[in-house]
Amino acid sequence: MKRFKKVLFLSLAVVALAACGSNPAANMEESSSKAENSSESTDQKAKSDTGEFTLYTSQPEEDVAKLVETFNEEYPDIKVNVFRSGTEEVISKVLAEKQTGKIQADALLVSDSFTFENLAEEDLLQPYESKELAEIPEEYVDDENLYTGTKLIVTGLAVNTDMVDANDIKGFADMTDKQVKGQTMIPSPLYSGAASLNLSILTQQEKIGWDFYEALKDNEVFVGQGNGTVRDALINGEQGIGMLVDYMANRAKQDGAPIEFVYPEEGALYVTEPIGIIKDTANAAPAETFVDFVLSKEGQTAASKMGYTPVRQGVAAPEGLKGVEDIDPMPFDESKVLENRDADKEKFAELFGQN
């Protein structure tokens, strides 16, 4: 597998709903009396427009609800069951279900391509070449069509301007300044997949490294759970600066909160929240229809309206955010991320007393 080509473009347990889908074989039998070409066309439409599947995702609950609602406006006869948690917990659930021999998920929509690379190594993904790929830049598409990025989510610095002057904040290093001691917050890499990835990228930077995290601890940084906990603390005035994803900061500002988002001078960290299909799922047809919709112009426009920077060509980024052509990514060694990610999380847990 050519697995390292695209990584520069990365991207609590609730009840899991068992999936039950349409029966493609039965559909073929029902249409057998028709002419072959007509039968095949009619059956494919039936499989695509009806059925049921289960989506495991780390997307915020409100956003995945909007996505499913928009999808069902076009495909009202496809039921989408959703399990939603942080990426780390979603993947732990998938791997635990693998041990039982029955993975409940049919499709996955989680934070980053490294997570999907690990799933690919476990032989848990099924290739699917969406009809929408012609409009998706190839750097966001896995070489073997096991997953495709769906959006750009940049991690930067969000500032509560009632507490801290955003003009004084240029990059990650400013979070260690004694002037903001006790006023900073980060999401936990033990919960958030994006935060886990960011940890492994930041700690391999010569001018950042583990010294940065040790300095954060000395500066009394608060470690939250996911990005949502950071956003809420900033909005409520509990913290002055937070490491946060762009769309959450931008939404908060648009809703009237005193929040400014800063693209770090050290370079941008971002993920593409890929989507993929679980291998040998019985509900591949409705899951594929969902993948097509997410990557379609309609699906990408819906993502932009929700505040995400779309990956599809011809769909504009939301007001207030940079497009991909304006984002300067932080360089890193992807092989080191894959090699050190688990060890980095263990070291972080030890440093901050988490488990």
C-alpha positions in Angstrom: 0.0 0.0 0.0 1.2 3.5 -0.7 0.1 4.8 2.6 2.1 8.0 3.3 1.3 10.1 0.3 -1.5 12.2 1.8 -0.8 12.6 5.5 0.2 16.3 5.2 -3.5 16.8 4.4 -4.9 15.0 7.6 -7.4 15.4 8.5 -18.7 8.0 25.7 -20.1 5.1 25.0 -23.7 5.3 24.1 -25.9 2.5 22.9 -24.7 1.2 19.6 -27.5 0.4 17.2 -27.3 -2.9 15.3 -27.5 -2.3 11.5 -30.0 -4.1 9.3 -30.0 -3.3 5.6 -31.7 -4.1 2.3 -31.1 -7.5 0.7 -29.4 -7.0 -2.7 -29.8 -10.6 -3.7 -33.6 -10.5 -3.1 -33.8 -7.3 -5.1 -32.1 -9.0 -8.0 -34.5 -12.0 -7.8 -37.5 -9.7 -7.8 -36.4 -8.0 -11.0 -35.3 -11.1 -12.8 -38.4 -11.1 -15.1 -37.3 -7.8 -16.6 -34.8 -7.2 -19.3 -31.3 -7.5 -17.9 -30.2 -3.9 -18.4 -33.4 -2.5 -17.1 -33.4 -4.9 -14.2 -29.9 -4.0 -13.2 -30.6 -0.3 -13.3 -33.8 -0.5 -11.3 -32.3 -2.8 -8.7 -29.3 -0.5 -8.2 -31.6 2.5 -7.6 -33.6 0.4 -5.1 -30.4 -0.6 -3.2 -29.1 3.0 -3.2 -32.3 4.8 -2.2 -33.6 2.5 0.6 -32.1 0.6 3.5 -30.5 1.2 6.8 -26.9 1.5 8.1 -25.0 2.5 11.2 -22.5 5.3 11.2 -19.8 5.6 13.9 -18.5 9.2 14.1 -16.6 11.7 16.1 -18.3 14.6 14.5 -20.1 16.9 17.0 -23.6 15.6 17.8 -25.4 18.7 16.5 -23.4 18.5 13.2 -23.9 14.9 12.5 -27.7 15.4 13.2 -27.8 18.2 10.6 -25.8 16.0 8.1 -28.2 13.1 8.5 -31.2 15.4 8.2 -29.9 16.9 5.0 -29.1 13.5 3.6 -32.6 12.3 4.4 -34.1 15.2 2.6 -32.7 13.6 -0.6 -32.9 9.9 0.6 -35.9 9.7 3.0 -36.0 5.9 2.8 -32.5 5.3 4.2 -32.3 5.1 7.9 -29.1 6.2 9.5 -28.3 4.9 13.0 -25.6 7.0 14.7 -23.0 6.2 17.4 -21.1 9.3 18.4 -18.1 9.8 20.6 -14.5 11.0 20.5 -12.3 9.4 17.9 -10.3 7.4 20.4 -13.4 5.9 22.0 -15.0 5.3 18.6 -12.0 3.3 17.4 -11.7 1.4 20.7 -15.3 0.4 20.3 -14.7 -0.8 16.7 -11.7 -2.9 17.8 -13.5 -4.3 20.8 -16.4 -5.3 18.5 -13.9 -6.9 16.1 -12.9 -9.2 18.9 -16.5 -10.4 19.2 -16.7 -11.1 15.5 -19.5 -8.5 14.9 -18.7 -4.9 14.1 -21.9 -2.9 14.4 -20.7 0.0 12.3 -21.1 0.0 8.5 -19.4 3.4 7.9 -16.9 5.5 9.8 -16.5 9.3 9.8 -13.7 10.2 12.2 -11.0 12.7 12.6 -7.8 11.9 10.6 -6.2 9.8 8.0 -3.7 8.2 10.5 -6.7 6.6 12.2 -7.9 5.2 8.9 -4.3 4.0 8.2 -4.4 2.0 11.4 -7.8 0.5 10.5 -6.4 -0.4 7.0 -3.6 -2.2 8.7 -6.2 -4.2 10.7 -7.9 -5.0 7.3 -11.1 -3.4 8.5 -11.9 -1.2 5.6 -13.7 -1.9 2.3 -12.6 -0.1 -0.9 -15.2 2.2 -2.5 -14.6 4.5 -5.4 -17.3 7.1 -5.1 -18.7 8.6 -8.3 -17.9 12.0 -6.7 -14.1 11.6 -6.7 -13.5 13.5 -9.9 -14.2 16.7 -8.0 -12.1 15.8 -4.9 -8.4 16.6 -5.1 -6.4 13.4 -5.2 -4.4 14.3 -2.1 -7.5 13.8 0.0 -8.2 10.3 -1.5 -6.6 7.1 -0.3 -4.6 5.3 -3.1 -6.7 2.2 -2.6 -10.1 4.1 -2.1 -10.4 2.9 1.5 -11.2 6.4 2.7 -11.6 9.9 1.5 -11.2 13.2 3.3 -14.4 15.2 3.7 -13.3 18.6 5.0 -10.4 20.6 6.4 -10.3 21.2 10.1 -7.5 23.4 11.3 -6.3 23.4 14.9 -5.1 26.8 16.0 -5.5 29.2 18.9 -8.8 30.7 20.1 -8.7 33.8 22.2 -11.3 35.2 24.6 -10.7 38.9 23.8 -12.3 40.0 27.1 -9.4 38.3 28.9 -6.4 38.4 26.4 -5.4 40.7 23.6 -5.6 38.6 20.5 -3.0 40.9 18.8 -0.5 39.6 21.3 -1.0 35.9 20.4 1.0 34.8 17.4 1.5 31.1 17.9 1.6 28.1 20.2 4.6 29.4 22.2 2.4 32.3 23.5 0.4 29.8 25.6 3.5 29.3 27.8 3.8 33.1 28.6 3.5 33.8 32.3 1.1 36.6 31.4 -1.5 34.0 30.7 -0.6 31.6 33.5 -3.7 29.7 34.6 -5.7 30.9 31.6 -4.9 28.3 29.0 -6.6 25.1 28.0 -6.1 22.2 25.6 -8.2 19.2 24.5 -7.0 15.8 25.7 -5.2 13.5 23.2 -6.6 10.6 25.2 -10.1 11.5 24.0 -9.7 13.6 20.8 -8.2 11.9 17.8 -7.2 15.3 16.4 -5.5 16.3 19.6 -3.7 12.9 19.6 -2.4 13.6 16.1 -1.4 17.2 17.0 0.5 15.9 20.0 2.6 13.6 17.9 3.2 16.4 15.3 4.1 19.1 17.8 6.4 17.0 19.9 8.6 16.2 16.8 9.1 19.9 16.1 12.6 21.0 17.0 11.5 24.4 18.4 8.4 23.0 20.2 8.8 19.4 21.3 8.0 18.0 24.7 9.4 21.2 26.2 6.2 22.9 25.1 4.0 20.5 26.9 6.1 20.7 30.0 6.0 24.5 29.9 2.2 24.3 29.5 2.0 22.2 32.7 4.2 24.7 34.5 1.9 27.5 33.3 -1.1 25.7 34.8 -2.8 24.7 31.6 -6.1 22.9 32.0 -6.6 19.7 30.1 -10.2 19.3 29.0 -11.8 16.4 27.1 -12.7 17.1 23.5 -12.6 20.4 21.6 -16.1 21.3 22.7 -14.9 21.6 26.3 -12.3 24.1 25.3 -14.8 26.1 23.3 -17.3 26.2 26.2 -14.6 27.3 28.7 -13.6 30.2 26.4 -17.1 31.3 25.8 -17.9 31.2 29.5 -14.8 33.2 30.4 -13.2 30.4 32.3 -10.1 30.4 30.1 -8.4 33.1 28.0 -6.6 31.0 25.3 -7.4 27.5 24.0 -6.0 25.2 21.5 -9.1 24.7 19.3 -10.4 23.7 15.9 -11.2 26.6 13.6 -14.9 26.0 12.9 -15.8 26.0 16.6 -14.0 29.3 17.2 -15.5 30.8 14.1 -19.1 29.7 15.0 -18.7 31.1 18.5 -17.6 34.4 17.1 -20.5 34.5 14.6 -22.8 33.8 17.6 -21.6 36.9 19.3 -18.9 35.5 21.6 -15.7 37.5 22.1 -13.6 34.9 20.4 -10.9 35.4 17.8 -9.2 32.5 16.0 -5.4 32.7 15.3 -3.6 30.6 12.7 -0.3 29.8 14.5 2.8 31.3 13.0 4.6 27.9 13.6 2.3 26.4 10.9 -1.2 24.9 10.8 -2.2 21.6 12.1 -5.2 20.1 10.4 -7.2 16.9 9.7 -9.6 16.0 6.9 -12.1 13.9 8.8 -12.2 11.0 6.3 -15.1 8.7 5.6 -14.9 5.0 4.9 -16.8 1.8 4.9 -16.3 -1.3 7.1 -15.1 -4.4 5.3 -17.8 -7.0 4.5 -20.7 -5.0 5.8 -24.1 -6.3 4.9 -25.3 -2.7 4.4 -22.8 -1.5 1.8 -25.3 -0.1 -0.6 -26.9 2.6 1.7 -23.5 3.3 3.2 -22.1 4.0 -0.2 -25.0 6.3 -1.0 -24.2 8.2 2.1 -20.5 8.5 1.2 -21.5 9.8 -2.3 -23.8 12.4 -0.7 -21.1 13.6 1.8 -18.7 14.2 -1.1 -21.3 15.6 -3.5 -21.8 19.3 -4.2 -24.9 19.2 -2.0 -23.1 17.5 0.9 -20.0 19.7 0.7 -22.2 22.8 0.6 -24.0 21.6 3.7 -20.6 21.1 5.4 -19.6 24.7 4.4 -22.9 26.0 5.9 -22.1 24.2 9.1 -18.8 26.1 9.2 -16.3 23.6 7.7 -13.9 24.2 4.9 -15.0 21.8 2.2 -12.6 19.6 0.2 -14.6 19.5 -3.0 -13.5 21.8 -5.9 -15.9 24.7 -6.5 -17.4 24.9 -3.0 -16.3 27.9 -1.1 -15.0 28.0 2.5 -17.2 29.6 5.1 -16.8 33.3 5.8 -14.1 33.9 8.4 -12.0 30.9 7.6 -9.1 30.4 5.2 -9.3 28.1 2.2 -6.8 25.3 1.7 -4.7 27.4 -0.7 -4.1 29.9 2.1 -3.2 27.5 4.9 0.4 26.9 5.7 0.7 23.4 7.1 3.3 22.5 9.8 5.8 20.1 8.3 6.3 16.7 10.0 7.6 13.2 9.5 4.5 11.0 9.0 6.3 7.8 9.8 7.3 9.1 13.2 3.7 9.9 13.9 2.6 6.4 13.1 5.5 5.0 15.1 5.2 7.2 18.2 1.4 8.0 18.5 0.6 5.5 21.2 3.8 6.2 23.1 3.2 9.9 22.9 -0.3 9.4 24.5 1.2 7.4 27.3 3.8 10.0 28.0 1.2 12.8 27.9 -0.9 10.8 30.4 2.1 10.4 32.7 3.0 14.1 32.4 -0.5 15.4 33.2 -1.6 12.6 35.6 -4.4 11.3 33.3 -5.4 7.8 32.4 
